Amino acid sequence: MVIRSFGLAPKERTKIYISKTNTVYFENENKVDVKVDVILSKGVEGMRYVDNK
C-alpha cells in the first residue's frame, strides 16, 4: 500500500518522516540515473538498503 507519493524538481529538497515499520521506494520515471542524498536522524535496528540495479 502506498501511503504517500510525490515528485521533486531537480535540486529540490524535502523532509519526510518515516517510522521503522515503513518501507521507502524511490522511483525515477525518466530512467536517467540520479543521486539521492539521505540524512537519517537516527538509526533503525534491522534497517537495510536494497540496490535494485
PDB file of N, CA, C and O in Angstrom, chain B, residues numbered from 101:
ATOM      1  N   MET B 101       0.842  -1.166   0.000  1.00  0.00           N
ATOM      2  CA  MET B 101       0.000   0.000   0.000  1.00  0.00           C
ATOM      3  C   MET B 101       0.894   1.238   0.000  1.00  0.00           C
ATOM      4  O   MET B 101       1.781   1.364   0.844  1.00  0.00           O
ATOM      5  N   VAL B 102       0.666   2.139  -0.932  1.00  0.00           N
ATOM      6  CA  VAL B 102       1.408   3.397  -0.988  1.00  0.00           C
ATOM      7  C   VAL B 102       0.700   4.402  -0.098  1.00  0.00           C
ATOM      8  O   VAL B 102      -0.486   4.681  -0.278  1.00  0.00           O
ATOM      9  N   ILE B 103       1.438   4.944   0.865  1.00  0.00           N
ATOM     10  CA  ILE B 103       0.863   5.928   1.778  1.00  0.00           C
ATOM     11  C   ILE B 103       0.965   7.326   1.190  1.00  0.00           C
ATOM     12  O   ILE B 103       0.026   8.117   1.276  1.00  0.00           O
ATOM     13  N   ARG B 104       2.129   7.627   0.583  1.00  0.00           N
ATOM     14  CA  ARG B 104       2.327   8.957   0.021  1.00  0.00           C
ATOM     15  C   ARG B 104       3.253   8.865  -1.180  1.00  0.00           C
ATOM     16  O   ARG B 104       4.235   8.122  -1.164  1.00  0.00           O
ATOM     17  N   SER B 105       2.934   9.622  -2.218  1.00  0.00           N
ATOM     18  CA  SER B 105       3.763   9.685  -3.411  1.00  0.00           C
ATOM     19  C   SER B 105       3.844  11.145  -3.831  1.00  0.00           C
ATOM     20  O   SER B 105       2.837  11.852  -3.797  1.00  0.00           O
ATOM     21  N   PHE B 106       5.028  11.608  -4.227  1.00  0.00           N
ATOM     22  CA  PHE B 106       5.167  12.998  -4.659  1.00  0.00           C
ATOM     23  C   PHE B 106       6.371  13.121  -5.570  1.00  0.00           C
ATOM     24  O   PHE B 106       7.249  12.257  -5.575  1.00  0.00           O
ATOM     25  N   GLY B 107       6.410  14.193  -6.339  1.00  0.00           N
ATOM     26  CA  GLY B 107       7.520  14.447  -7.244  1.00  0.00           C
ATOM     27  C   GLY B 107       8.402  15.565  -6.724  1.00  0.00           C
ATOM     28  O   GLY B 107       7.970  16.403  -5.933  1.00  0.00           O
ATOM     29  N   LEU B 108       9.642  15.564  -7.181  1.00  0.00           N
ATOM     30  CA  LEU B 108      10.584  16.622  -6.824  1.00  0.00           C
ATOM     31  C   LEU B 108      11.231  17.163  -8.088  1.00  0.00           C
ATOM     32  O   LEU B 108      11.601  16.401  -8.981  1.00  0.00           O
ATOM     33  N   ALA B 109      11.364  18.475  -8.157  1.00  0.00           N
ATOM     34  CA  ALA B 109      12.099  19.108  -9.253  1.00  0.00           C
ATOM     35  C   ALA B 109      13.592  18.926  -8.996  1.00  0.00           C
ATOM     36  O   ALA B 109      13.988  18.645  -7.865  1.00  0.00           O
ATOM     37  N   PRO B 110      14.428  19.079 -10.026  1.00  0.00           N
ATOM     38  CA  PRO B 110      15.880  18.980  -9.811  1.00  0.00           C
ATOM     39  C   PRO B 110      16.344  19.950  -8.721  1.00  0.00           C
ATOM     40  O   PRO B 110      15.926  21.108  -8.690  1.00  0.00           O
ATOM     41  N   LYS B 111      17.200  19.473  -7.841  1.00  0.00           N
ATOM     42  CA  LYS B 111      17.773  20.242  -6.724  1.00  0.00           C
ATOM     43  C   LYS B 111      16.756  20.607  -5.645  1.00  0.00           C
ATOM     44  O   LYS B 111      17.098  21.326  -4.706  1.00  0.00           O
ATOM     45  N   GLU B 112      15.536  20.139  -5.752  1.00  0.00           N
ATOM     46  CA  GLU B 112      14.525  20.416  -4.735  1.00  0.00           C
ATOM     47  C   GLU B 112      14.785  19.547  -3.515  1.00  0.00           C
ATOM     48  O   GLU B 112      15.305  18.438  -3.635  1.00  0.00           O
ATOM     49  N   ARG B 113      14.421  20.052  -2.342  1.00  0.00           N
ATOM     50  CA  ARG B 113      14.601  19.311  -1.093  1.00  0.00           C
ATOM     51  C   ARG B 113      13.250  19.074  -0.440  1.00  0.00           C
ATOM     52  O   ARG B 113      12.296  19.826  -0.641  1.00  0.00           O
ATOM     53  N   THR B 114      13.198  18.015   0.343  1.00  0.00           N
ATOM     54  CA  THR B 114      12.000  17.755   1.125  1.00  0.00           C
ATOM     55  C   THR B 114      12.395  17.004   2.389  1.00  0.00           C
ATOM     56  O   THR B 114      13.467  16.402   2.456  1.00  0.00           O
ATOM     57  N   LYS B 115      11.542  17.043   3.363  1.00  0.00           N
ATOM     58  CA  LYS B 115      11.756  16.299   4.601  1.00  0.00           C
ATOM     59  C   LYS B 115      10.540  15.404   4.794  1.00  0.00           C
ATOM     60  O   LYS B 115       9.401  15.870   4.759  1.00  0.00           O
ATOM     61  N   ILE B 116      10.792  14.115   4.998  1.00  0.00           N
ATOM     62  CA  ILE B 116       9.695  13.186   5.245  1.00  0.00           C
ATOM     63  C   ILE B 116       9.969  12.429   6.540  1.00  0.00           C
ATOM     64  O   ILE B 116      11.119  12.196   6.911  1.00  0.00           O
ATOM     65  N   TYR B 117       8.920  12.064   7.196  1.00  0.00           N
ATOM     66  CA  TYR B 117       9.020  11.324   8.444  1.00  0.00           C
ATOM     67  C   TYR B 117       8.607   9.883   8.177  1.00  0.00           C
ATOM     68  O   TYR B 117       7.516   9.615   7.675  1.00  0.00           O
ATOM     69  N   ILE B 118       9.496   8.969   8.519  1.00  0.00           N
ATOM     70  CA  ILE B 118       9.283   7.556   8.225  1.00  0.00           C
ATOM     71  C   ILE B 118       9.429   6.766   9.518  1.00  0.00           C
ATOM     72  O   ILE B 118      10.426   6.905  10.226  1.00  0.00           O
ATOM     73  N   SER B 119       8.452   5.949   9.821  1.00  0.00           N
ATOM     74  CA  SER B 119       8.566   5.114  11.017  1.00  0.00           C
ATOM     75  C   SER B 119       9.308   3.837  10.667  1.00  0.00           C
ATOM     76  O   SER B 119       9.481   3.515   9.491  1.00  0.00           O
ATOM     77  N   LYS B 120       9.741   3.121  11.672  1.00  0.00           N
ATOM     78  CA  LYS B 120      10.518   1.905  11.422  1.00  0.00           C
ATOM     79  C   LYS B 120       9.689   0.779  10.826  1.00  0.00           C
ATOM     80  O   LYS B 120      10.247  -0.240  10.417  1.00  0.00           O
ATOM     81  N   THR B 121       8.379   0.934  10.768  1.00  0.00           N
ATOM     82  CA  THR B 121       7.537  -0.088  10.143  1.00  0.00           C
ATOM     83  C   THR B 121       7.261   0.214   8.670  1.00  0.00           C
ATOM     84  O   THR B 121       6.614  -0.585   7.993  1.00  0.00           O
ATOM     85  N   ASN B 122       7.742   1.357   8.162  1.00  0.00           N
ATOM     86  CA  ASN B 122       7.521   1.748   6.769  1.00  0.00           C
ATOM     87  C   ASN B 122       8.655   1.277   5.870  1.00  0.00           C
ATOM     88  O   ASN B 122       9.787   1.103   6.323  1.00  0.00           O
ATOM     89  N   THR B 123       8.346   1.075   4.603  1.00  0.00           N
ATOM     90  CA  THR B 123       9.333   0.788   3.564  1.00  0.00           C
ATOM     91  C   THR B 123       9.298   1.941   2.574  1.00  0.00           C
ATOM     92  O   THR B 123       8.222   2.371   2.158  1.00  0.00           O
ATOM     93  N   VAL B 124      10.466   2.442   2.196  1.00  0.00           N
ATOM     94  CA  VAL B 124      10.558   3.589   1.294  1.00  0.00           C
ATOM     95  C   VAL B 124      11.056   3.119  -0.066  1.00  0.00           C
ATOM     96  O   VAL B 124      12.023   2.363  -0.151  1.00  0.00           O
ATOM     97  N   TYR B 125      10.394   3.568  -1.128  1.00  0.00           N
ATOM     98  CA  TYR B 125      10.798   3.267  -2.501  1.00  0.00           C
ATOM     99  C   TYR B 125      11.032   4.584  -3.235  1.00  0.00           C
ATOM    100  O   TYR B 125      10.227   5.509  -3.134  1.00  0.00           O
ATOM    101  N   PHE B 126      12.130   4.664  -3.969  1.00  0.00           N
ATOM    102  CA  PHE B 126      12.403   5.820  -4.821  1.00  0.00           C
ATOM    103  C   PHE B 126      12.216   5.375  -6.267  1.00  0.00           C
ATOM    104  O   PHE B 126      12.824   4.397  -6.702  1.00  0.00           O
ATOM    105  N   GLU B 127      11.382   6.088  -7.005  1.00  0.00           N
ATOM    106  CA  GLU B 127      11.145   5.766  -8.411  1.00  0.00           C
ATOM    107  C   GLU B 127      11.541   6.952  -9.273  1.00  0.00           C
ATOM    108  O   GLU B 127      11.278   8.104  -8.928  1.00  0.00           O
ATOM    109  N   ASN B 128      12.176   6.655 -10.398  1.00  0.00           N
ATOM    110  CA  ASN B 128      12.576   7.680 -11.344  1.00  0.00           C
ATOM    111  C   ASN B 128      11.949   7.325 -12.685  1.00  0.00           C
ATOM    112  O   ASN B 128      12.423   6.418 -13.369  1.00  0.00           O
ATOM    113  N   GLU B 129      10.892   8.029 -13.065  1.00  0.00           N
ATOM    114  CA  GLU B 129      10.127   7.680 -14.263  1.00  0.00           C
ATOM    115  C   GLU B 129      10.864   7.959 -15.567  1.00  0.00           C
ATOM    116  O   GLU B 129      10.529   7.359 -16.588  1.00  0.00           O
ATOM    117  N   ASN B 130      11.865   8.856 -15.569  1.00  0.00           N
ATOM    118  CA  ASN B 130      12.543   9.185 -16.824  1.00  0.00           C
ATOM    119  C   ASN B 130      13.751   8.294 -17.104  1.00  0.00           C
ATOM    120  O   ASN B 130      14.437   8.497 -18.106  1.00  0.00           O
ATOM    121  N   LYS B 131      14.023   7.332 -16.261  1.00  0.00           N
ATOM    122  CA  LYS B 131      15.078   6.323 -16.466  1.00  0.00           C
ATOM    123  C   LYS B 131      16.497   6.891 -16.507  1.00  0.00           C
ATOM    124  O   LYS B 131      17.419   6.193 -16.928  1.00  0.00           O
ATOM    125  N   VAL B 132      16.693   8.136 -16.082  1.00  0.00           N
ATOM    126  CA  VAL B 132      18.024   8.736 -16.004  1.00  0.00           C
ATOM    127  C   VAL B 132      18.557   8.503 -14.595  1.00  0.00           C
ATOM    128  O   VAL B 132      17.825   8.666 -13.619  1.00  0.00           O
ATOM    129  N   ASP B 133      19.835   8.119 -14.483  1.00  0.00           N
ATOM    130  CA  ASP B 133      20.427   7.904 -13.165  1.00  0.00           C
ATOM    131  C   ASP B 133      20.418   9.198 -12.362  1.00  0.00           C
ATOM    132  O   ASP B 133      20.733  10.268 -12.884  1.00  0.00           O
ATOM    133  N   VAL B 134      20.059   9.092 -11.108  1.00  0.00           N
ATOM    134  CA  VAL B 134      20.049  10.246 -10.214  1.00  0.00           C
ATOM    135  C   VAL B 134      20.733   9.872  -8.911  1.00  0.00           C
ATOM    136  O   VAL B 134      20.896   8.693  -8.598  1.00  0.00           O
ATOM    137  N   LYS B 135      21.131  10.883  -8.157  1.00  0.00           N
ATOM    138  CA  LYS B 135      21.749  10.681  -6.852  1.00  0.00           C
ATOM    139  C   LYS B 135      20.787  11.212  -5.798  1.00  0.00           C
ATOM    140  O   LYS B 135      20.260  12.317  -5.927  1.00  0.00           O
ATOM    141  N   VAL B 136      20.563  10.426  -4.765  1.00  0.00           N
ATOM    142  CA  VAL B 136      19.683  10.826  -3.671  1.00  0.00           C
ATOM    143  C   VAL B 136      20.517  10.879  -2.406  1.00  0.00           C
ATOM    144  O   VAL B 136      21.096   9.873  -1.995  1.00  0.00           O
ATOM    145  N   ASP B 137      20.580  12.056  -1.782  1.00  0.00           N
ATOM    146  CA  ASP B 137      21.278  12.210  -0.511  1.00  0.00           C
ATOM    147  C   ASP B 137      20.256  12.070   0.609  1.00  0.00           C
ATOM    148  O   ASP B 137      19.232  12.753   0.617  1.00  0.00           O
ATOM    149  N   VAL B 138      20.539  11.187   1.543  1.00  0.00           N
ATOM    150  CA  VAL B 138      19.618  10.924   2.647  1.00  0.00           C
ATOM    151  C   VAL B 138      20.329  11.205   3.956  1.00  0.00           C
ATOM    152  O   VAL B 138      21.457  10.758   4.165  1.00  0.00           O
ATOM    153  N   ILE B 139      19.677  11.939   4.829  1.00  0.00           N
ATOM    154  CA  ILE B 139      20.195  12.195   6.170  1.00  0.00           C
ATOM    155  C   ILE B 139      19.215  11.575   7.156  1.00  0.00           C
ATOM    156  O   ILE B 139      18.040  11.940   7.192  1.00  0.00           O
ATOM    157  N   LEU B 140      19.701  10.648   7.942  1.00  0.00           N
ATOM    158  CA  LEU B 140      18.854   9.977   8.925  1.00  0.00           C
ATOM    159  C   LEU B 140      19.024  10.634  10.283  1.00  0.00           C
ATOM    160  O   LEU B 140      20.142  10.951  10.688  1.00  0.00           O
ATOM    161  N   SER B 141      17.922  10.840  10.986  1.00  0.00           N
ATOM    162  CA  SER B 141      18.002  11.440  12.313  1.00  0.00           C
ATOM    163  C   SER B 141      18.513  10.441  13.342  1.00  0.00           C
ATOM    164  O   SER B 141      19.113  10.825  14.345  1.00  0.00           O
ATOM    165  N   LYS B 142      18.271   9.153  13.089  1.00  0.00           N
ATOM    166  CA  LYS B 142      18.805   8.102  13.953  1.00  0.00           C
ATOM    167  C   LYS B 142      18.712   6.774  13.219  1.00  0.00           C
ATOM    168  O   LYS B 142      17.917   6.617  12.293  1.00  0.00           O
ATOM    169  N   GLY B 143      19.513   5.847  13.634  1.00  0.00           N
ATOM    170  CA  GLY B 143      19.497   4.531  13.013  1.00  0.00           C
ATOM    171  C   GLY B 143      18.284   3.730  13.442  1.00  0.00           C
ATOM    172  O   GLY B 143      17.724   3.956  14.514  1.00  0.00           O
ATOM    173  N   VAL B 144      17.889   2.804  12.608  1.00  0.00           N
ATOM    174  CA  VAL B 144      16.775   1.916  12.915  1.00  0.00           C
ATOM    175  C   VAL B 144      17.316   0.496  12.921  1.00  0.00           C
ATOM    176  O   VAL B 144      17.891   0.045  11.931  1.00  0.00           O
ATOM    177  N   GLU B 145      17.138  -0.202  14.019  1.00  0.00           N
ATOM    178  CA  GLU B 145      17.631  -1.570  14.129  1.00  0.00           C
ATOM    179  C   GLU B 145      17.042  -2.431  13.019  1.00  0.00           C
ATOM    180  O   GLU B 145      15.830  -2.443  12.803  1.00  0.00           O
ATOM    181  N   GLY B 146      17.912  -3.148  12.322  1.00  0.00           N
ATOM    182  CA  GLY B 146      17.474  -4.027  11.247  1.00  0.00           C
ATOM    183  C   GLY B 146      17.269  -3.323   9.917  1.00  0.00           C
ATOM    184  O   GLY B 146      16.835  -3.949   8.950  1.00  0.00           O
ATOM    185  N   MET B 147      17.577  -2.020   9.847  1.00  0.00           N
ATOM    186  CA  MET B 147      17.396  -1.272   8.603  1.00  0.00           C
ATOM    187  C   MET B 147      18.369  -1.772   7.546  1.00  0.00           C
ATOM    188  O   MET B 147      19.509  -2.118   7.854  1.00  0.00           O
ATOM    189  N   ARG B 148      17.912  -1.808   6.301  1.00  0.00           N
ATOM    190  CA  ARG B 148      18.776  -2.243   5.218  1.00  0.00           C
ATOM    191  C   ARG B 148      18.497  -1.401   3.988  1.00  0.00           C
ATOM    192  O   ARG B 148      17.416  -0.833   3.830  1.00  0.00           O
ATOM    193  N   TYR B 149      19.489  -1.336   3.127  1.00  0.00           N
ATOM    194  CA  TYR B 149      19.346  -0.652   1.848  1.00  0.00           C
ATOM    195  C   TYR B 149      19.331  -1.711   0.762  1.00  0.00           C
ATOM    196  O   TYR B 149      20.117  -2.657   0.805  1.00  0.00           O
ATOM    197  N   VAL B 150      18.449  -1.562  -0.207  1.00  0.00           N
ATOM    198  CA  VAL B 150      18.341  -2.519  -1.296  1.00  0.00           C
ATOM    199  C   VAL B 150      18.683  -1.788  -2.586  1.00  0.00           C
ATOM    200  O   VAL B 150      18.066  -0.774  -2.912  1.00  0.00           O
ATOM    201  N   ASP B 151      19.671  -2.303  -3.324  1.00  0.00           N
ATOM    202  CA  ASP B 151      20.063  -1.736  -4.608  1.00  0.00           C
ATOM    203  C   ASP B 151      19.450  -2.604  -5.695  1.00  0.00           C
ATOM    204  O   ASP B 151      19.831  -3.765  -5.846  1.00  0.00           O
ATOM    205  N   ASN B 152      18.510  -2.062  -6.451  1.00  0.00           N
ATOM    206  CA  ASN B 152      17.776  -2.838  -7.452  1.00  0.00           C
ATOM    207  C   ASN B 152      18.431  -2.834  -8.826  1.00  0.00           C
ATOM    208  O   ASN B 152      17.758  -3.125  -9.815  1.00  0.00           O
ATOM    209  N   LYS B 153      19.711  -2.517  -8.923  1.00  0.00           N
ATOM    210  CA  LYS B 153      20.384  -2.495 -10.232  1.00  0.00           C
ATOM    211  C   LYS B 153      20.627  -3.887 -10.725  1.00  0.00           C
ATOM    212  O   LYS B 153      21.182  -4.071 -11.808  1.00  0.00           O
TER     213      LYS B 153
END
